[in-house]
Amino acid sequence: MLLQLQNVSVSHPASAAGHEAALSDLTLSVHAGEQIALIGPSGAGKTTLLHMLACAYKPSQGSYRLFDQQPWSLSEHARHALRRRLFLAPQTPPLPPRQRVVTTVLAGRLPSWSLWHALRNLIKPMEPEIAFDALARFHLQHKLYERVDRLSGGERQRCGLARLLLSDANLLLVDEPLSALDPTLAIHTLHTLQQEARERNAALICSLHQVDLARKHFKRIIGLRDGKIVFDSEHVTDDMIAALYANIRSDTHTDTVASSFSTDAFIANAAAVADIIHDPRCI
């Protein structure tokens, strides 16, 4: 068992006393090599769950075991060492704007580097070729020596994911990796993440608003709503999806229609709109 939650609830540190928990009574088990999609409307608790799994939020109740240890029973130093075995990729990666892409991507190696090695890398990138290879898997190798603040939103997102490829993590937690990407890049990016997870037998937990992609590419799907697990299944039906997104205000960007857009249809019509428009380690 790679991780296990038992009746876990989480409240944000800044929440007022008595405020409703962001996550409530979650029970969940994940094995090495599993690939799981998290879906649900905005505010359902997907990002909070990923951060809790990364040991950024302490459960207010229940038990959490990670790599056969209880993170919040460890010392801060031991917990930090445990976190080296996971990688959290947020939707908007906190990349230093004036840093070159090569240096930013190589930061994926920081957990395994000494302080001296890390400082040397800031002055002169130590292994630019591995950063190039990681970027190439996301079609971004031509940006190797570009400054981060000159990248588009989608390029920054893929730059952050290239860091993941350089880590040696066994638990990959990825939050909305496709939000700034066009449909073709989105599918390629998803395939790259899943291939990487398979090759290292790592667990991949990925939050997505693209329900169709989740259903097509993930065997196991967890539906979250109001901080609770609505379903955890390998057989997700249209009725289950409809219930998950029922009564969500249509002016939010995560309503049922937006969440389950047809990627195939989008690609098929891409040529028609191409003349009008052209076309984000936290731990």
C-alpha positions as CSV (number, residue, x, y, z in Angstrom):
1,M,0.0,0.0,0.0
2,L,1.5,3.3,-1.1
3,L,-0.9,5.5,0.8
4,Q,-4.1,5.1,2.9
5,L,-6.6,7.6,4.3
6,Q,-9.0,6.5,7.0
7,N,-11.9,8.9,7.8
8,V,-9.7,11.9,7.1
9,S,-11.1,15.5,7.4
10,V,-9.1,18.6,6.6
11,S,-9.7,22.2,7.5
12,H,-7.7,25.0,5.9
13,P,-5.3,26.7,8.5
14,A,-6.9,30.1,7.8
15,S,-10.5,28.8,8.3
16,A,-12.4,30.2,11.2
17,A,-13.3,27.9,14.1
18,G,-16.4,25.9,13.3
19,H,-16.1,26.5,9.6
20,E,-17.1,23.5,7.4
21,A,-14.1,21.3,6.6
22,A,-12.6,21.4,3.2
23,L,-12.5,17.6,3.1
24,S,-14.8,15.4,5.2
25,D,-14.5,11.7,6.2
26,L,-12.4,10.5,3.3
27,T,-11.4,6.9,3.2
28,L,-9.0,6.0,0.3
29,S,-6.3,3.5,-0.6
30,V,-3.7,3.8,-3.4
31,H,-1.2,1.2,-4.5
32,A,2.1,1.7,-6.4
33,G,1.5,2.0,-10.1
34,E,-2.1,3.0,-9.9
35,Q,-3.3,5.9,-12.1
36,I,-6.3,7.9,-10.7
37,A,-8.2,10.8,-12.1
38,L,-9.9,13.3,-9.6
39,I,-12.9,15.0,-11.1
40,G,-15.6,17.3,-9.6
41,P,-16.9,20.8,-9.8
42,S,-14.8,23.8,-8.8
43,G,-14.4,24.0,-5.0
44,A,-15.0,20.2,-4.6
45,G,-11.7,19.8,-2.7
46,K,-9.5,18.3,-5.5
47,T,-6.6,20.7,-4.9
48,T,-6.9,20.4,-1.1
49,L,-6.8,16.6,-1.4
50,L,-3.6,16.7,-3.5
51,H,-2.0,19.1,-1.0
52,M,-3.0,17.0,1.9
53,L,-1.5,13.9,0.3
54,A,1.7,16.0,-0.2
55,C,1.8,16.7,3.5
56,A,1.1,20.4,3.1
57,Y,-2.1,20.2,5.1
58,K,-2.5,18.2,8.3
59,P,-5.7,16.2,8.8
60,S,-7.9,17.6,11.5
61,Q,-9.2,14.1,12.1
62,G,-8.6,10.6,10.9
63,S,-5.4,8.8,9.9
64,Y,-3.0,9.2,7.0
65,R,-0.3,6.6,6.1
66,L,2.2,7.4,3.4
67,F,4.9,4.9,2.4
68,D,4.1,2.8,5.5
69,Q,4.6,5.8,7.8
70,Q,2.4,8.3,9.5
71,P,3.8,11.7,8.3
72,W,2.3,13.8,11.0
73,S,3.8,11.5,13.7
74,L,7.3,12.2,12.4
75,S,9.6,15.0,13.2
76,E,9.6,18.0,10.8
77,H,13.0,16.8,9.4
78,A,11.8,13.2,8.9
79,R,8.6,14.4,7.3
80,H,10.5,16.6,4.9
81,A,12.7,13.6,4.0
82,L,9.5,11.6,3.4
83,R,8.2,14.3,1.0
84,R,11.2,13.7,-1.2
85,R,9.5,10.6,-2.4
86,L,6.6,12.5,-3.9
87,F,6.2,15.3,-6.4
88,L,3.4,17.9,-6.3
89,A,2.8,19.8,-9.6
90,P,0.4,22.6,-9.0
91,Q,-1.8,24.1,-11.7
92,T,0.2,27.3,-11.8
93,P,3.8,26.3,-10.9
94,P,5.7,28.9,-8.9
95,L,8.6,29.4,-11.3
96,P,11.1,32.2,-10.7
97,P,10.2,34.7,-13.5
98,R,13.8,35.9,-14.2
99,Q,15.3,32.4,-14.2
100,R,16.2,30.5,-17.3
101,V,14.1,27.5,-18.2
102,V,17.1,25.2,-18.0
103,T,17.8,26.2,-14.4
104,T,14.1,26.0,-13.4
105,V,13.7,22.5,-14.9
106,L,16.9,21.2,-13.3
107,A,15.4,22.2,-9.9
108,G,13.5,18.9,-10.1
109,R,16.7,17.3,-9.0
110,L,17.0,19.5,-5.8
111,P,15.9,16.8,-3.3
112,S,18.9,14.7,-4.4
113,W,21.5,17.5,-4.6
114,S,23.8,18.9,-1.9
115,L,23.6,22.6,-1.1
116,W,26.8,23.1,-2.9
117,H,25.6,21.4,-6.0
118,A,22.3,23.4,-5.9
119,L,24.2,26.7,-5.6
120,R,26.5,25.8,-8.5
121,N,23.5,25.0,-10.7
122,L,22.2,28.5,-10.1
123,I,25.4,30.0,-11.5
124,K,25.8,27.5,-14.4
125,P,23.4,24.7,-15.1
126,M,25.2,21.4,-14.4
127,E,23.3,19.0,-16.7
128,P,21.6,21.0,-19.4
129,E,21.2,17.9,-21.6
130,I,18.8,16.2,-19.2
131,A,16.7,19.4,-19.0
132,F,16.6,19.5,-22.8
133,D,15.4,15.8,-22.9
134,A,12.7,16.5,-20.3
135,L,11.5,19.6,-22.2
136,A,11.5,17.6,-25.5
137,R,9.0,15.2,-24.1
138,F,6.6,18.2,-23.9
139,H,7.7,19.7,-27.2
140,L,9.4,22.6,-25.4
141,Q,13.1,21.9,-26.0
142,H,13.5,25.1,-28.0
143,K,12.8,27.1,-24.9
144,L,15.8,25.7,-23.0
145,Y,17.6,29.0,-22.5
146,E,14.5,31.3,-22.5
147,R,13.6,33.3,-19.5
148,V,10.6,32.0,-17.6
149,D,8.7,35.3,-17.7
150,R,8.8,35.1,-21.5
151,L,6.9,31.9,-21.6
152,S,3.1,31.6,-22.3
153,G,0.9,30.1,-19.6
154,G,0.8,26.7,-21.3
155,E,4.6,26.7,-21.7
156,R,5.0,27.5,-18.0
157,Q,2.7,24.7,-17.2
158,R,4.7,22.2,-19.3
159,C,8.0,23.6,-17.9
160,G,6.7,22.8,-14.4
161,L,5.8,19.3,-15.5
162,A,9.3,18.8,-17.0
163,R,10.6,19.1,-13.5
164,L,8.5,16.1,-12.5
165,L,10.4,14.0,-15.1
166,L,13.7,14.8,-13.4
167,S,12.5,13.8,-10.0
168,D,12.7,10.3,-8.6
169,A,9.3,10.4,-6.9
170,N,7.1,7.4,-6.4
171,L,4.0,9.4,-5.9
172,L,3.1,12.0,-8.6
173,L,0.4,14.5,-7.6
174,V,-0.7,16.7,-10.6
175,D,-3.2,19.4,-10.3
176,E,-5.0,20.4,-13.5
177,P,-2.1,19.9,-15.9
178,L,-4.1,20.5,-19.0
179,S,-5.9,23.8,-18.1
180,A,-3.7,26.0,-20.3
181,L,-3.2,23.6,-23.2
182,D,-5.0,23.1,-26.5
183,P,-6.6,19.7,-27.1
184,T,-3.8,18.2,-29.0
185,L,-1.1,19.3,-26.5
186,A,-3.4,18.2,-23.7
187,I,-3.6,14.6,-24.9
188,H,0.1,14.5,-25.6
189,T,0.9,15.9,-22.1
190,L,-1.4,13.4,-20.5
191,H,0.2,10.5,-22.3
192,T,3.6,11.7,-21.3
193,L,2.7,11.8,-17.6
194,Q,1.1,8.4,-17.7
195,Q,4.0,6.8,-19.6
196,E,6.4,8.3,-17.0
197,A,4.4,6.9,-14.1
198,R,4.2,3.4,-15.8
199,E,8.0,3.3,-16.4
200,R,8.8,4.0,-12.7
201,N,5.8,2.1,-11.3
202,A,4.8,5.3,-9.6
203,A,1.2,6.2,-8.5
204,L,-0.2,9.1,-10.5
205,I,-3.1,11.1,-9.1
206,C,-4.3,13.8,-11.5
207,S,-7.1,16.3,-11.0
208,L,-8.9,17.1,-14.2
209,H,-11.9,19.2,-15.4
210,Q,-11.9,17.4,-18.7
211,V,-14.2,14.6,-17.8
212,D,-14.1,13.0,-21.2
213,L,-10.3,12.6,-20.9
214,A,-10.6,11.2,-17.4
215,R,-13.0,8.6,-18.6
216,K,-11.0,7.7,-21.7
217,H,-7.5,7.5,-20.2
218,F,-7.9,6.5,-16.5
219,K,-9.1,3.2,-15.3
220,R,-10.0,4.5,-11.8
221,I,-11.8,7.8,-11.3
222,I,-12.7,9.5,-8.0
223,G,-15.5,12.0,-8.0
224,L,-15.4,14.7,-5.4
225,R,-18.1,17.2,-4.4
226,D,-18.3,19.4,-1.3
227,G,-15.2,17.8,0.1
228,K,-16.6,14.3,0.0
229,I,-16.0,11.3,-2.2
230,V,-19.2,10.8,-4.3
231,F,-17.8,7.8,-6.1
232,D,-14.5,5.8,-6.5
233,S,-15.0,3.5,-9.4
234,E,-13.6,1.8,-12.5
235,H,-17.0,2.0,-14.1
236,V,-18.2,5.6,-14.2
237,T,-21.5,6.0,-16.0
238,D,-23.2,9.1,-17.5
239,D,-25.7,9.1,-14.7
240,M,-22.8,9.2,-12.1
241,I,-21.3,12.2,-13.9
242,A,-24.6,14.0,-14.2
243,A,-25.2,13.5,-10.4
244,L,-21.7,14.8,-9.6
245,Y,-22.2,18.0,-11.5
246,A,-25.9,18.4,-10.9
247,N,-27.2,21.9,-10.0
248,I,-23.8,23.6,-10.6
249,R,-24.4,27.2,-11.7
250,S,-24.0,27.5,-15.4
251,D,-21.9,30.6,-15.2
252,T,-19.1,28.7,-13.5
253,H,-16.3,27.4,-15.7
254,T,-16.8,23.9,-14.3
255,D,-20.4,23.2,-15.2
256,T,-21.3,19.8,-16.7
257,V,-21.1,21.0,-20.3
258,A,-17.7,22.7,-19.9
259,S,-16.3,19.8,-17.8
260,S,-17.3,17.1,-20.3
261,F,-16.6,18.8,-23.6
262,S,-15.8,16.5,-26.5
263,T,-12.1,16.6,-27.2
264,D,-12.6,14.8,-30.4
265,A,-15.1,17.4,-31.6
266,F,-12.8,20.2,-30.5
267,I,-9.9,18.8,-32.5
268,A,-12.2,18.2,-35.5
269,N,-13.2,21.8,-35.5
270,A,-9.7,23.2,-34.7
271,A,-9.0,23.9,-38.3
272,A,-12.1,26.1,-38.6
273,V,-11.0,28.4,-35.8
274,A,-7.3,28.4,-36.6
275,D,-7.8,31.4,-38.9
276,I,-9.3,33.4,-36.0
277,I,-7.2,32.5,-33.0
278,H,-3.8,30.9,-32.5
279,D,-3.9,29.3,-30.3
280,P,1.3,26.3,-15.6
281,R,7.9,21.4,-7.5
282,C,6.8,22.6,-5.3
283,I,7.5,20.3,-2.7
